[in-house]
Amino acid sequence: MNLTNAEEGIEYIISSIDTDDEELNSFLFSLGCYSGEPITVIKRRKSGCVVSIKDGRYNIDIQLAKAIKI
């Protein structure tokens, strides 16, 4: 299951991130978005969703939401 299927307000644990882009992986790691970390979908939108990772809130697009497996 990925973030596009997640319910709003429920905390999930990231199981993996499926992307071949090393720069994107490094960016996500700097946000605290990596395997084993909790993530919560705050609000879902057509173009993506707003997520809470650690102490921050981030707006991610639909492609990235599909790459984050929970």
N, CA, C and O atoms as a Maestro MAE file, in Angstrom:
{
 s_m_m2io_version
 :::
 2.0.0
}

f_m_ct {
 s_m_title
 :::
 protein
 m_atom[280] {
  # First column is atom index #
  i_m_mmod_type
  r_m_x_coord
  r_m_y_coord
  r_m_z_coord
  i_m_residue_number
  s_m_chain_name
  s_m_pdb_residue_name
  s_m_pdb_atom_name
  i_m_atomic_number
  :::
  1 25 0.865 -1.175 0.000 1 A "MET " " N  " 7
  2 3 0.000 0.000 0.000 1 A "MET " " CA " 6
  3 2 0.910 1.236 0.000 1 A "MET " " C  " 6
  4 15 1.977 1.234 0.614 1 A "MET " " O  " 8
  5 25 0.474 2.280 -0.692 2 A "ASN " " N  " 7
  6 3 1.253 3.522 -0.708 2 A "ASN " " CA " 6
  7 2 0.434 4.661 -0.088 2 A "ASN " " C  " 6
  8 15 -0.700 4.455 0.344 2 A "ASN " " O  " 8
  9 25 1.017 5.855 -0.050 3 A "LEU " " N  " 7
  10 3 0.362 6.985 0.624 3 A "LEU " " CA " 6
  11 2 -0.933 7.429 -0.039 3 A "LEU " " C  " 6
  12 15 -1.775 8.044 0.615 3 A "LEU " " O  " 8
  13 25 -1.111 7.132 -1.320 4 A "THR " " N  " 7
  14 3 -2.358 7.535 -1.982 4 A "THR " " CA " 6
  15 2 -3.551 6.755 -1.433 4 A "THR " " C  " 6
  16 15 -4.695 7.185 -1.579 4 A "THR " " O  " 8
  17 25 -3.287 5.604 -0.797 5 A "ASN " " N  " 7
  18 3 -4.349 4.782 -0.220 5 A "ASN " " CA " 6
  19 2 -4.512 4.990 1.283 5 A "ASN " " C  " 6
  20 15 -5.416 4.419 1.894 5 A "ASN " " O  " 8
  21 25 -3.652 5.797 1.876 6 A "ALA " " N  " 7
  22 3 -3.669 5.993 3.332 6 A "ALA " " CA " 6
  23 2 -4.845 6.862 3.767 6 A "ALA " " C  " 6
  24 15 -5.264 7.771 3.050 6 A "ALA " " O  " 8
  25 25 -5.360 6.567 4.940 7 A "GLU " " N  " 7
  26 3 -6.428 7.378 5.518 7 A "GLU " " CA " 6
  27 2 -5.825 8.585 6.215 7 A "GLU " " C  " 6
  28 15 -4.738 8.510 6.788 7 A "GLU " " O  " 8
  29 25 -6.543 9.694 6.157 8 A "GLU " " N  " 7
  30 3 -6.076 10.917 6.812 8 A "GLU " " CA " 6
  31 2 -6.093 10.747 8.326 8 A "GLU " " C  " 6
  32 15 -7.014 10.153 8.887 8 A "GLU " " O  " 8
  33 25 -5.055 11.279 8.981 9 A "GLY " " N  " 7
  34 3 -5.009 11.301 10.431 9 A "GLY " " CA " 6
  35 2 -4.489 10.042 11.103 9 A "GLY " " C  " 6
  36 15 -4.372 10.010 12.328 9 A "GLY " " O  " 8
  37 25 -4.176 9.008 10.339 10 A "ILE " " N  " 7
  38 3 -3.669 7.762 10.919 10 A "ILE " " CA " 6
  39 2 -2.169 7.682 10.682 10 A "ILE " " C  " 6
  40 15 -1.695 7.928 9.573 10 A "ILE " " O  " 8
  41 25 -1.430 7.338 11.721 11 A "GLU " " N  " 7
  42 3 0.020 7.222 11.608 11 A "GLU " " CA " 6
  43 2 0.390 5.855 11.035 11 A "GLU " " C  " 6
  44 15 -0.072 4.820 11.516 11 A "GLU " " O  " 8
  45 25 1.223 5.869 10.010 12 A "TYR " " N  " 7
  46 3 1.717 4.656 9.376 12 A "TYR " " CA " 6
  47 2 3.233 4.617 9.508 12 A "TYR " " C  " 6
  48 15 3.870 5.639 9.767 12 A "TYR " " O  " 8
  49 25 3.801 3.442 9.331 13 A "ILE " " N  " 7
  50 3 5.253 3.271 9.324 13 A "ILE " " CA " 6
  51 2 5.687 3.049 7.877 13 A "ILE " " C  " 6
  52 15 5.122 2.206 7.180 13 A "ILE " " O  " 8
  53 25 6.678 3.794 7.430 14 A "ILE " " N  " 7
  54 3 7.184 3.663 6.063 14 A "ILE " " CA " 6
  55 2 7.905 2.327 5.937 14 A "ILE " " C  " 6
  56 15 8.828 2.039 6.699 14 A "ILE " " O  " 8
  57 25 7.480 1.510 4.970 15 A "SER " " N  " 7
  58 3 8.140 0.223 4.767 15 A "SER " " CA " 6
  59 2 9.254 0.335 3.734 15 A "SER " " C  " 6
  60 15 10.288 -0.322 3.863 15 A "SER " " O  " 8
  61 25 9.051 1.165 2.707 16 A "SER " " N  " 7
  62 3 10.096 1.370 1.698 16 A "SER " " CA " 6
  63 2 9.756 2.577 0.848 16 A "SER " " C  " 6
  64 15 8.635 3.085 0.871 16 A "SER " " O  " 8
  65 25 10.753 3.025 0.098 17 A "ILE " " N  " 7
  66 3 10.562 4.104 -0.870 17 A "ILE " " CA " 6
  67 2 11.046 3.584 -2.207 17 A "ILE " " C  " 6
  68 15 12.232 3.299 -2.374 17 A "ILE " " O  " 8
  69 25 10.136 3.457 -3.161 18 A "ASP " " N  " 7
  70 3 10.441 2.874 -4.467 18 A "ASP " " CA " 6
  71 2 10.734 3.951 -5.492 18 A "ASP " " C  " 6
  72 15 9.840 4.395 -6.213 18 A "ASP " " O  " 8
  73 25 11.982 4.367 -5.554 19 A "THR " " N  " 7
  74 3 12.415 5.327 -6.561 19 A "THR " " CA " 6
  75 2 13.863 5.028 -6.920 19 A "THR " " C  " 6
  76 15 14.642 4.598 -6.069 19 A "THR " " O  " 8
  77 25 14.219 5.251 -8.165 20 A "ASP " " N  " 7
  78 3 15.584 5.027 -8.630 20 A "ASP " " CA " 6
  79 2 16.412 6.303 -8.597 20 A "ASP " " C  " 6
  80 15 17.603 6.276 -8.909 20 A "ASP " " O  " 8
  81 25 15.795 7.425 -8.222 21 A "ASP " " N  " 7
  82 3 16.457 8.724 -8.201 21 A "ASP " " CA " 6
  83 2 17.220 8.893 -6.882 21 A "ASP " " C  " 6
  84 15 16.610 9.101 -5.833 21 A "ASP " " O  " 8
  85 25 18.542 8.805 -6.936 22 A "GLU " " N  " 7
  86 3 19.368 8.896 -5.734 22 A "GLU " " CA " 6
  87 2 19.266 10.271 -5.067 22 A "GLU " " C  " 6
  88 15 19.307 10.372 -3.841 22 A "GLU " " O  " 8
  89 25 19.134 11.323 -5.869 23 A "GLU " " N  " 7
  90 3 18.993 12.673 -5.320 23 A "GLU " " CA " 6
  91 2 17.693 12.801 -4.535 23 A "GLU " " C  " 6
  92 15 17.667 13.410 -3.466 23 A "GLU " " O  " 8
  93 25 16.620 12.229 -5.061 24 A "LEU " " N  " 7
  94 3 15.333 12.242 -4.373 24 A "LEU " " CA " 6
  95 2 15.417 11.443 -3.074 24 A "LEU " " C  " 6
  96 15 14.883 11.871 -2.051 24 A "LEU " " O  " 8
  97 25 16.079 10.295 -3.104 25 A "ASN " " N  " 7
  98 3 16.259 9.506 -1.885 25 A "ASN " " CA " 6
  99 2 17.013 10.290 -0.822 25 A "ASN " " C  " 6
  100 15 16.655 10.243 0.354 25 A "ASN " " O  " 8
  101 25 18.046 11.006 -1.223 26 A "SER " " N  " 7
  102 3 18.818 11.816 -0.275 26 A "SER " " CA " 6
  103 2 17.976 12.934 0.310 26 A "SER " " C  " 6
  104 15 18.064 13.229 1.502 26 A "SER " " O  " 8
  105 25 17.152 13.563 -0.540 27 A "PHE " " N  " 7
  106 3 16.278 14.641 -0.075 27 A "PHE " " CA " 6
  107 2 15.268 14.115 0.941 27 A "PHE " " C  " 6
  108 15 15.064 14.725 1.991 27 A "PHE " " O  " 8
  109 25 14.641 12.993 0.631 28 A "LEU " " N  " 7
  110 3 13.660 12.409 1.542 28 A "LEU " " CA " 6
  111 2 14.311 11.999 2.860 28 A "LEU " " C  " 6
  112 15 13.722 12.175 3.927 28 A "LEU " " O  " 8
  113 25 15.519 11.455 2.787 29 A "PHE " " N  " 7
  114 3 16.240 11.075 3.994 29 A "PHE " " CA " 6
  115 2 16.507 12.297 4.870 29 A "PHE " " C  " 6
  116 15 16.423 12.216 6.096 29 A "PHE " " O  " 8
  117 25 16.830 13.433 4.241 30 A "SER " " N  " 7
  118 3 17.085 14.654 5.013 30 A "SER " " CA " 6
  119 2 15.823 15.167 5.703 30 A "SER " " C  " 6
  120 15 15.910 15.859 6.717 30 A "SER " " O  " 8
  121 25 14.654 14.833 5.163 31 A "LEU " " N  " 7
  122 3 13.385 15.210 5.797 31 A "LEU " " CA " 6
  123 2 13.002 14.248 6.918 31 A "LEU " " C  " 6
  124 15 12.121 14.543 7.726 31 A "LEU " " O  " 8
  125 25 13.665 13.105 6.960 32 A "GLY " " N  " 7
  126 3 13.305 12.082 7.938 32 A "GLY " " CA " 6
  127 2 12.362 11.056 7.373 32 A "GLY " " C  " 6
  128 15 11.737 10.303 8.119 32 A "GLY " " O  " 8
  129 25 12.252 11.018 6.058 33 A "CYS " " N  " 7
  130 3 11.344 10.104 5.372 33 A "CYS " " CA " 6
  131 2 12.150 8.915 4.853 33 A "CYS " " C  " 6
  132 15 12.710 8.961 3.758 33 A "CYS " " O  " 8
  133 25 12.201 7.849 5.657 34 A "TYR " " N  " 7
  134 3 12.911 6.637 5.267 34 A "TYR " " CA " 6
  135 2 12.277 5.444 5.978 34 A "TYR " " C  " 6
  136 15 11.454 5.603 6.880 34 A "TYR " " O  " 8
  137 25 12.665 4.283 5.566 35 A "SER " " N  " 7
  138 3 12.090 3.044 6.072 35 A "SER " " CA " 6
  139 2 12.147 2.973 7.594 35 A "SER " " C  " 6
  140 15 13.180 3.247 8.205 35 A "SER " " O  " 8
  141 25 11.014 2.599 8.197 36 A "GLY " " N  " 7
  142 3 10.927 2.464 9.647 36 A "GLY " " CA " 6
  143 2 10.434 3.691 10.373 36 A "GLY " " C  " 6
  144 15 10.160 3.623 11.572 36 A "GLY " " O  " 8
  145 25 10.311 4.813 9.685 37 A "GLU " " N  " 7
  146 3 9.871 6.056 10.323 37 A "GLU " " CA " 6
  147 2 8.349 6.229 10.189 37 A "GLU " " C  " 6
  148 15 7.761 5.796 9.198 37 A "GLU " " O  " 8
  149 25 7.719 6.857 11.176 38 A "PRO " " N  " 7
  150 3 6.278 7.116 11.090 38 A "PRO " " CA " 6
  151 2 5.971 8.277 10.143 38 A "PRO " " C  " 6
  152 15 6.749 9.223 10.018 38 A "PRO " " O  " 8
  153 25 4.816 8.181 9.482 39 A "ILE " " N  " 7
  154 3 4.337 9.233 8.588 39 A "ILE " " CA " 6
  155 2 2.820 9.288 8.705 39 A "ILE " " C  " 6
  156 15 2.165 8.254 8.835 39 A "ILE " " O  " 8
  157 25 2.266 10.486 8.660 40 A "THR " " N  " 7
  158 3 0.823 10.679 8.761 40 A "THR " " CA " 6
  159 2 0.350 11.554 7.620 40 A "THR " " C  " 6
  160 15 0.925 12.612 7.366 40 A "THR " " O  " 8
  161 25 -0.704 11.119 6.923 41 A "VAL " " N  " 7
  162 3 -1.316 11.954 5.887 41 A "VAL " " CA " 6
  163 2 -2.272 12.908 6.595 41 A "VAL " " C  " 6
  164 15 -3.246 12.484 7.217 41 A "VAL " " O  " 8
  165 25 -1.978 14.199 6.489 42 A "ILE " " N  " 7
  166 3 -2.805 15.218 7.136 42 A "ILE " " CA " 6
  167 2 -4.006 15.563 6.256 42 A "ILE " " C  " 6
  168 15 -5.138 15.655 6.731 42 A "ILE " " O  " 8
  169 25 -3.733 15.751 4.966 43 A "LYS " " N  " 7
  170 3 -4.801 16.121 4.030 43 A "LYS " " CA " 6
  171 2 -4.449 15.584 2.651 43 A "LYS " " C  " 6
  172 15 -3.299 15.669 2.219 43 A "LYS " " O  " 8
  173 25 -5.431 15.038 1.973 44 A "ARG " " N  " 7
  174 3 -5.242 14.537 0.623 44 A "ARG " " CA " 6
  175 2 -5.808 15.546 -0.369 44 A "ARG " " C  " 6
  176 15 -6.881 16.109 -0.150 44 A "ARG " " O  " 8
  177 25 -5.083 15.770 -1.457 45 A "ARG " " N  " 7
  178 3 -5.508 16.689 -2.516 45 A "ARG " " CA " 6
  179 2 -5.391 15.991 -3.855 45 A "ARG " " C  " 6
  180 15 -4.795 14.918 -3.948 45 A "ARG " " O  " 8
  181 25 -5.959 16.598 -4.903 46 A "LYS " " N  " 7
  182 3 -5.851 16.013 -6.244 46 A "LYS " " CA " 6
  183 2 -4.412 15.888 -6.700 46 A "LYS " " C  " 6
  184 15 -4.031 14.880 -7.296 46 A "LYS " " O  " 8
  185 25 -3.609 16.906 -6.425 47 A "SER " " N  " 7
  186 3 -2.229 16.938 -6.908 47 A "SER " " CA " 6
  187 2 -1.257 16.213 -5.980 47 A "SER " " C  " 6
  188 15 -0.079 16.090 -6.314 47 A "SER " " O  " 8
  189 25 -1.711 15.733 -4.833 48 A "GLY " " N  " 7
  190 3 -0.830 15.057 -3.890 48 A "GLY " " CA " 6
  191 2 -1.433 15.040 -2.505 48 A "GLY " " C  " 6
  192 15 -2.642 14.878 -2.342 48 A "GLY " " O  " 8
  193 25 -0.580 15.208 -1.506 49 A "CYS " " N  " 7
  194 3 -1.088 15.228 -0.143 49 A "CYS " " CA " 6
  195 2 -0.128 15.974 0.780 49 A "CYS " " C  " 6
  196 15 1.045 16.175 0.463 49 A "CYS " " O  " 8
  197 25 -0.660 16.373 1.921 50 A "VAL " " N  " 7
  198 3 0.127 17.012 2.965 50 A "VAL " " CA " 6
  199 2 0.413 15.934 4.000 50 A "VAL " " C  " 6
  200 15 -0.502 15.283 4.503 50 A "VAL " " O  " 8
  201 25 1.695 15.752 4.313 51 A "VAL " " N  " 7
  202 3 2.087 14.717 5.257 51 A "VAL " " CA " 6
  203 2 2.847 15.321 6.431 51 A "VAL " " C  " 6
  204 15 3.441 16.394 6.330 51 A "VAL " " O  " 8
  205 25 2.809 14.608 7.530 52 A "SER " " N  " 7
  206 3 3.572 14.976 8.711 52 A "SER " " CA " 6
  207 2 4.668 13.933 8.896 52 A "SER " " C  " 6
  208 15 4.399 12.742 9.057 52 A "SER " " O  " 8
  209 25 5.920 14.415 8.868 53 A "ILE " " N  " 7
  210 3 7.079 13.556 9.092 53 A "ILE " " CA " 6
  211 2 7.886 14.206 10.206 53 A "ILE " " C  " 6
  212 15 8.303 15.359 10.096 53 A "ILE " " O  " 8
  213 25 8.099 13.456 11.274 54 A "LYS " " N  " 7
  214 3 8.778 13.983 12.464 54 A "LYS " " CA " 6
  215 2 8.049 15.249 12.931 54 A "LYS " " C  " 6
  216 15 6.863 15.176 13.252 54 A "LYS " " O  " 8
  217 25 8.713 16.393 12.977 55 A "ASP " " N  " 7
  218 3 8.080 17.625 13.455 55 A "ASP " " CA " 6
  219 2 7.659 18.555 12.330 55 A "ASP " " C  " 6
  220 15 7.273 19.693 12.599 55 A "ASP " " O  " 8
  221 25 7.719 18.111 11.074 56 A "GLY " " N  " 7
  222 3 7.407 18.983 9.949 56 A "GLY " " CA " 6
  223 2 6.218 18.508 9.136 56 A "GLY " " C  " 6
  224 15 5.848 17.334 9.162 56 A "GLY " " O  " 8
  225 25 5.634 19.447 8.417 57 A "ARG " " N  " 7
  226 3 4.559 19.139 7.468 57 A "ARG " " CA " 6
  227 2 5.040 19.483 6.075 57 A "ARG " " C  " 6
  228 15 5.629 20.540 5.848 57 A "ARG " " O  " 8
  229 25 4.782 18.575 5.141 58 A "TYR " " N  " 7
  230 3 5.279 18.747 3.786 58 A "TYR " " CA " 6
  231 2 4.173 18.425 2.785 58 A "TYR " " C  " 6
  232 15 3.355 17.531 3.002 58 A "TYR " " O  " 8
  233 25 4.169 19.167 1.692 59 A "ASN " " N  " 7
  234 3 3.241 18.917 0.601 59 A "ASN " " CA " 6
  235 2 3.994 18.105 -0.448 59 A "ASN " " C  " 6
  236 15 4.990 18.577 -0.997 59 A "ASN " " O  " 8
  237 25 3.532 16.891 -0.731 60 A "ILE " " N  " 7
  238 3 4.202 16.053 -1.713 60 A "ILE " " CA " 6
  239 2 3.260 15.783 -2.881 60 A "ILE " " C  " 6
  240 15 2.042 15.724 -2.712 60 A "ILE " " O  " 8
  241 25 3.840 15.621 -4.063 61 A "ASP " " N  " 7
  242 3 3.009 15.386 -5.244 61 A "ASP " " CA " 6
  243 2 2.587 13.921 -5.315 61 A "ASP " " C  " 6
  244 15 3.069 13.082 -4.554 61 A "ASP " " O  " 8
  245 25 1.682 13.634 -6.240 62 A "ILE " " N  " 7
  246 3 1.071 12.306 -6.351 62 A "ILE " " CA " 6
  247 2 2.102 11.234 -6.700 62 A "ILE " " C  " 6
  248 15 1.998 10.107 -6.216 62 A "ILE " " O  " 8
  249 25 3.103 11.564 -7.537 63 A "GLN " " N  " 7
  250 3 4.119 10.585 -7.906 63 A "GLN " " CA " 6
  251 2 4.949 10.160 -6.703 63 A "GLN " " C  " 6
  252 15 5.245 8.978 -6.526 63 A "GLN " " O  " 8
  253 25 5.320 11.130 -5.882 64 A "LEU " " N  " 7
  254 3 6.091 10.817 -4.685 64 A "LEU " " CA " 6
  255 2 5.244 10.051 -3.685 64 A "LEU " " C  " 6
  256 15 5.745 9.147 -3.016 64 A "LEU " " O  " 8
  257 25 3.973 10.397 -3.574 65 A "ALA " " N  " 7
  258 3 3.067 9.681 -2.664 65 A "ALA " " CA " 6
  259 2 2.936 8.224 -3.087 65 A "ALA " " C  " 6
  260 15 2.824 7.342 -2.235 65 A "ALA " " O  " 8
  261 25 2.949 7.965 -4.375 66 A "LYS " " N  " 7
  262 3 2.882 6.577 -4.861 66 A "LYS " " CA " 6
  263 2 4.174 5.825 -4.593 66 A "LYS " " C  " 6
  264 15 4.150 4.602 -4.459 66 A "LYS " " O  " 8
  265 25 5.302 6.519 -4.511 67 A "ALA " " N  " 7
  266 3 6.598 5.881 -4.293 67 A "ALA " " CA " 6
  267 2 6.825 5.502 -2.826 67 A "ALA " " C  " 6
  268 15 7.626 4.614 -2.533 67 A "ALA " " O  " 8
  269 25 6.130 6.167 -1.910 68 A "ILE " " N  " 7
  270 3 6.306 5.890 -0.481 68 A "ILE " " CA " 6
  271 2 5.347 4.772 -0.074 68 A "ILE " " C  " 6
  272 15 4.130 4.952 -0.040 68 A "ILE " " O  " 8
  273 25 5.928 3.626 0.230 69 A "LYS " " N  " 7
  274 3 5.136 2.433 0.606 69 A "LYS " " CA " 6
  275 2 5.002 2.362 2.119 69 A "LYS " " C  " 6
  276 15 5.958 2.592 2.859 69 A "LYS " " O  " 8
  277 25 3.777 2.035 2.563 70 A "ILE " " N  " 7
  278 3 3.511 1.933 3.992 70 A "ILE " " CA " 6
  279 2 2.981 0.548 4.309 70 A "ILE " " C  " 6
  280 15 2.691 0.249 5.467 70 A "ILE " " O  " 8
  :::
 }
 m_bond[279] {
  # First column is bond index #
  i_m_from
  i_m_to
  i_m_order
  :::
  1 1 2 1
  2 2 3 1
  3 3 4 2
  4 3 5 1
  5 5 6 1
  6 6 7 1
  7 7 8 2
  8 7 9 1
  9 9 10 1
  10 10 11 1
  11 11 12 2
  12 11 13 1
  13 13 14 1
  14 14 15 1
  15 15 16 2
  16 15 17 1
  17 17 18 1
  18 18 19 1
  19 19 20 2
  20 19 21 1
  21 21 22 1
  22 22 23 1
  23 23 24 2
  24 23 25 1
  25 25 26 1
  26 26 27 1
  27 27 28 2
  28 27 29 1
  29 29 30 1
  30 30 31 1
  31 31 32 2
  32 31 33 1
  33 33 34 1
  34 34 35 1
  35 35 36 2
  36 35 37 1
  37 37 38 1
  38 38 39 1
  39 39 40 2
  40 39 41 1
  41 41 42 1
  42 42 43 1
  43 43 44 2
  44 43 45 1
  45 45 46 1
  46 46 47 1
  47 47 48 2
  48 47 49 1
  49 49 50 1
  50 50 51 1
  51 51 52 2
  52 51 53 1
  53 53 54 1
  54 54 55 1
  55 55 56 2
  56 55 57 1
  57 57 58 1
  58 58 59 1
  59 59 60 2
  60 59 61 1
  61 61 62 1
  62 62 63 1
  63 63 64 2
  64 63 65 1
  65 65 66 1
  66 66 67 1
  67 67 68 2
  68 67 69 1
  69 69 70 1
  70 70 71 1
  71 71 72 2
  72 71 73 1
  73 73 74 1
  74 74 75 1
  75 75 76 2
  76 75 77 1
  77 77 78 1
  78 78 79 1
  79 79 80 2
  80 79 81 1
  81 81 82 1
  82 82 83 1
  83 83 84 2
  84 83 85 1
  85 85 86 1
  86 86 87 1
  87 87 88 2
  88 87 89 1
  89 89 90 1
  90 90 91 1
  91 91 92 2
  92 91 93 1
  93 93 94 1
  94 94 95 1
  95 95 96 2
  96 95 97 1
  97 97 98 1
  98 98 99 1
  99 99 100 2
  100 99 101 1
  101 101 102 1
  102 102 103 1
  103 103 104 2
  104 103 105 1
  105 105 106 1
  106 106 107 1
  107 107 108 2
  108 107 109 1
  109 109 110 1
  110 110 111 1
  111 111 112 2
  112 111 113 1
  113 113 114 1
  114 114 115 1
  115 115 116 2
  116 115 117 1
  117 117 118 1
  118 118 119 1
  119 119 120 2
  120 119 121 1
  121 121 122 1
  122 122 123 1
  123 123 124 2
  124 123 125 1
  125 125 126 1
  126 126 127 1
  127 127 128 2
  128 127 129 1
  129 129 130 1
  130 130 131 1
  131 131 132 2
  132 131 133 1
  133 133 134 1
  134 134 135 1
  135 135 136 2
  136 135 137 1
  137 137 138 1
  138 138 139 1
  139 139 140 2
  140 139 141 1
  141 141 142 1
  142 142 143 1
  143 143 144 2
  144 143 145 1
  145 145 146 1
  146 146 147 1
  147 147 148 2
  148 147 149 1
  149 149 150 1
  150 150 151 1
  151 151 152 2
  152 151 153 1
  153 153 154 1
  154 154 155 1
  155 155 156 2
  156 155 157 1
  157 157 158 1
  158 158 159 1
  159 159 160 2
  160 159 161 1
  161 161 162 1
  162 162 163 1
  163 163 164 2
  164 163 165 1
  165 165 166 1
  166 166 167 1
  167 167 168 2
  168 167 169 1
  169 169 170 1
  170 170 171 1
  171 171 172 2
  172 171 173 1
  173 173 174 1
  174 174 175 1
  175 175 176 2
  176 175 177 1
  177 177 178 1
  178 178 179 1
  179 179 180 2
  180 179 181 1
  181 181 182 1
  182 182 183 1
  183 183 184 2
  184 183 185 1
  185 185 186 1
  186 186 187 1
  187 187 188 2
  188 187 189 1
  189 189 190 1
  190 190 191 1
  191 191 192 2
  192 191 193 1
  193 193 194 1
  194 194 195 1
  195 195 196 2
  196 195 197 1
  197 197 198 1
  198 198 199 1
  199 199 200 2
  200 199 201 1
  201 201 202 1
  202 202 203 1
  203 203 204 2
  204 203 205 1
  205 205 206 1
  206 206 207 1
  207 207 208 2
  208 207 209 1
  209 209 210 1
  210 210 211 1
  211 211 212 2
  212 211 213 1
  213 213 214 1
  214 214 215 1
  215 215 216 2
  216 215 217 1
  217 217 218 1
  218 218 219 1
  219 219 220 2
  220 219 221 1
  221 221 222 1
  222 222 223 1
  223 223 224 2
  224 223 225 1
  225 225 226 1
  226 226 227 1
  227 227 228 2
  228 227 229 1
  229 229 230 1
  230 230 231 1
  231 231 232 2
  232 231 233 1
  233 233 234 1
  234 234 235 1
  235 235 236 2
  236 235 237 1
  237 237 238 1
  238 238 239 1
  239 239 240 2
  240 239 241 1
  241 241 242 1
  242 242 243 1
  243 243 244 2
  244 243 245 1
  245 245 246 1
  246 246 247 1
  247 247 248 2
  248 247 249 1
  249 249 250 1
  250 250 251 1
  251 251 252 2
  252 251 253 1
  253 253 254 1
  254 254 255 1
  255 255 256 2
  256 255 257 1
  257 257 258 1
  258 258 259 1
  259 259 260 2
  260 259 261 1
  261 261 262 1
  262 262 263 1
  263 263 264 2
  264 263 265 1
  265 265 266 1
  266 266 267 1
  267 267 268 2
  268 267 269 1
  269 269 270 1
  270 270 271 1
  271 271 272 2
  272 271 273 1
  273 273 274 1
  274 274 275 1
  275 275 276 2
  276 275 277 1
  277 277 278 1
  278 278 279 1
  279 279 280 2
  :::
 }
}
